[in-house]
Amino acid sequence: MKTQTLGQLLKRRRQSLALSQREAARKVGIRASYVAYIENGRRRPSIAVLRGIANALGLDKRELFLLAYPEASDLIDRDDEKKLAKAGRSRTGSQTGPPAHAGLRKNPPVLRRFRPDFRWEGVKLEPYKLAAHRGGDFRSASRQVLSGGLGERGAFHVRYFELEPGGFTSLERHRHCHFAIGVRGRGIVRVGRTRYRLGRLDAIYIGPDQPHQLAATGSGRFGFFCIVDAWRDQPRPAT
């Protein structure tokens, strides 16, 4: 069976979302002509552009990278994939299953078991952001992607963010909405010019283009779930 190209994958995904090339380009943050070049196989996008495409259109980053840079396939470390697949099968009574590589793309692990240290089995602890320019300054923050990081096909992603004492997220805004639920400790949520206290299991809706920021209060860590659209635009600094 013939393997699809990066351009074919991008075009099919864009069409399944009923997006024009211009609309898809706007979500990714590139020119419409560049989307056309990728779909026609005339350009090989950079890592940064691939990341933007994956985030904006809900595609798997690893799959995009291997389609764009097939010569790097032998350099990919499969250990992480095997660990994730094993974690997804653990404690389910199943001793066999699909290969780890297929599990990540077509059948992601269903169960991510919670641990007392506010970690989830098979979920990587990641920096809150890779660079401050994607929404402004932040401090002492981390995230775990519970749904949406392994190629799950859904309309939303679920992430857990945690702020150390004195930590805060970026003051930013974006066109998509999201919903935050307090899980650990206490914090302050700024929406526009109003500040709200957020405790355990308190929930708050943050609408499109509303400037917002979350910060830890007190001496403990502040953790919260963030439920967000799978297909979303990049954050912009707010004032």
C-alpha positions in Angstrom: 0.0 0.0 0.0 1.3 3.4 -0.9 2.3 5.6 2.0 0.6 9.0 2.0 2.8 12.1 1.8 2.9 15.0 4.2 1.0 17.1 1.7 -1.8 14.5 1.3 -2.2 14.2 5.0 -2.4 17.9 5.5 -4.9 18.4 2.7 -7.1 15.5 3.9 -7.1 16.9 7.5 -7.8 20.4 6.3 -10.7 19.3 4.1 -12.2 17.1 6.9 -12.3 20.3 9.1 -13.9 22.2 6.2 -11.1 24.7 6.2 -9.8 26.6 3.2 -6.1 26.9 2.7 -6.3 30.5 3.9 -8.3 29.5 7.0 -5.8 26.7 7.8 -2.9 29.1 7.3 -4.4 31.6 9.7 -4.7 28.9 12.4 -1.1 27.8 12.0 0.3 31.3 11.6 1.7 31.0 8.1 0.8 32.2 4.6 -1.9 30.5 2.5 0.6 30.1 -0.3 2.9 28.2 2.0 0.1 25.7 2.8 -0.4 25.2 -0.9 3.3 24.6 -1.4 3.3 21.9 1.4 0.2 20.2 0.0 1.8 20.2 -3.5 5.1 18.8 -2.2 7.1 21.9 -3.1 8.2 22.9 0.4 9.5 20.9 3.4 8.3 22.8 6.5 10.6 23.6 9.4 10.2 21.9 12.8 8.5 25.0 14.2 5.9 25.0 11.3 5.3 21.3 11.8 4.6 21.9 15.5 2.2 24.7 14.6 0.4 22.5 12.1 0.0 19.7 14.6 -1.3 22.0 17.3 -3.7 23.9 15.0 -5.1 20.9 13.1 -5.0 18.2 15.8 -2.4 16.0 14.1 0.3 13.8 15.6 3.7 15.7 15.8 5.8 12.5 15.4 3.8 11.4 12.3 4.3 14.8 10.7 8.0 14.9 11.5 8.6 11.4 10.0 6.6 12.3 6.8 8.6 15.5 6.4 12.0 14.1 7.4 11.9 10.3 6.6 15.7 10.2 6.7 15.5 10.7 10.4 13.4 7.6 11.1 16.5 5.6 12.3 17.3 8.3 14.8 13.9 8.2 16.6 14.2 6.6 20.0 11.4 4.0 20.3 11.9 3.5 24.1 9.4 6.3 25.0 6.8 4.8 22.7 7.2 1.3 24.2 6.9 2.8 27.7 3.7 4.7 26.8 2.1 1.6 25.2 3.0 -0.5 28.2 1.5 2.0 30.5 -1.7 2.0 28.5 -2.0 -1.8 28.8 -0.9 -2.0 32.5 -3.5 -3.2 35.1 -6.1 -3.8 32.4 -5.6 -7.6 32.3 -4.3 -7.5 28.7 -0.9 -9.1 28.1 -0.9 -8.5 24.4 -1.8 -5.7 22.0 -0.8 -3.7 18.9 2.8 -2.5 18.4 3.8 0.6 20.3 4.2 2.6 17.1 0.6 1.7 16.0 -0.7 2.3 19.5 0.4 5.9 19.5 -1.2 6.8 16.2 -4.3 4.7 15.9 -5.2 3.4 19.4 -3.7 5.6 22.1 -3.7 4.2 25.7 -7.1 4.5 27.2 -6.1 4.5 30.9 -3.7 7.0 32.5 -3.7 6.0 36.1 -3.4 8.8 38.7 -0.5 8.8 41.2 -0.4 10.5 44.6 2.3 13.0 43.5 -0.1 14.4 40.9 1.4 12.6 38.0 -0.3 10.2 35.6 1.2 7.0 34.4 2.4 7.2 30.8 2.1 11.0 30.7 5.2 13.1 30.2 5.9 16.0 32.5 6.6 19.0 30.2 7.6 22.6 30.5 4.6 25.0 30.5 6.0 26.5 27.3 9.2 26.3 25.3 9.6 30.1 25.0 8.1 33.2 26.6 7.3 34.8 23.2 4.3 32.5 22.8 2.2 34.5 25.1 4.4 36.5 27.5 6.4 35.9 30.7 5.6 33.0 33.1 7.3 31.4 36.1 7.6 28.0 37.7 5.0 26.2 35.7 4.7 22.7 34.2 2.1 20.8 32.3 0.9 17.2 31.5 -1.2 16.5 28.5 -3.8 13.8 29.6 -5.6 13.8 26.3 -4.5 15.1 22.9 -0.8 14.4 23.1 -0.8 10.8 21.6 -2.9 11.3 18.6 -6.4 10.9 20.1 -9.2 11.9 17.8 -11.3 14.3 19.7 -12.6 17.8 19.6 -10.9 18.8 22.8 -7.6 18.3 24.8 -7.3 17.9 28.5 -4.2 19.2 30.2 -3.1 19.5 33.8 -1.0 22.5 34.7 0.8 23.0 38.0 2.4 26.2 39.4 4.9 26.2 42.2 4.5 28.7 45.0 4.9 32.2 43.4 4.4 30.7 39.9 2.1 32.1 37.3 1.1 31.5 33.7 1.4 34.0 30.8 -0.9 37.0 30.6 -2.3 36.2 27.2 -5.4 36.0 24.9 -6.5 33.9 22.0 -9.5 33.3 19.8 -10.4 29.9 21.4 -12.2 29.5 24.7 -11.2 27.1 27.5 -12.4 25.8 30.9 -10.2 25.6 34.0 -11.0 23.4 37.1 -9.0 23.7 40.3 -7.5 20.5 41.5 -4.7 21.2 43.9 -4.1 24.1 46.3 -5.4 27.6 45.7 -4.9 30.2 43.0 -6.0 33.4 41.5 -7.5 33.7 38.0 -7.4 37.0 36.2 -10.0 37.4 33.4 -9.9 40.8 31.9 -9.5 43.2 34.9 -11.3 41.0 37.3 -9.6 38.5 39.7 -11.2 35.3 41.0 -10.1 32.9 43.7 -10.0 29.3 42.5 -9.9 26.5 45.0 -10.3 22.7 44.7 -13.0 21.8 42.2 -13.9 25.4 41.5 -14.4 25.9 37.8 -14.1 28.9 35.5 -14.9 29.6 31.9 -12.6 31.8 29.9 -14.1 33.1 26.7 -12.6 34.0 23.3 -10.1 36.9 23.3 -10.4 37.5 27.1 -7.0 38.4 28.6 -6.3 35.9 31.4 -3.6 34.7 33.7 -3.5 32.1 36.6 -1.2 32.4 39.6 -0.5 30.3 42.7 -1.3 31.8 46.1 -0.2 30.7 49.5 2.7 28.3 50.3 1.6 25.3 48.3 1.4 24.3 44.7 -1.6 25.2 42.6 -2.8 22.6 40.0 -5.7 22.8 37.6 -7.2 21.0 34.6 -7.5 23.0 31.4 -10.0 21.8 28.8 -9.4 23.4 25.5 -10.3 23.0 21.8 -8.1 20.6 19.9 -7.9 23.0 17.0 -6.9 26.3 18.3 -4.9 29.5 17.5 -1.6 30.5 19.1 -1.8 32.7 22.2 -0.9 36.4 22.0 0.5 38.6 24.8 -2.1 40.7 26.6 -1.9 43.8 28.8 
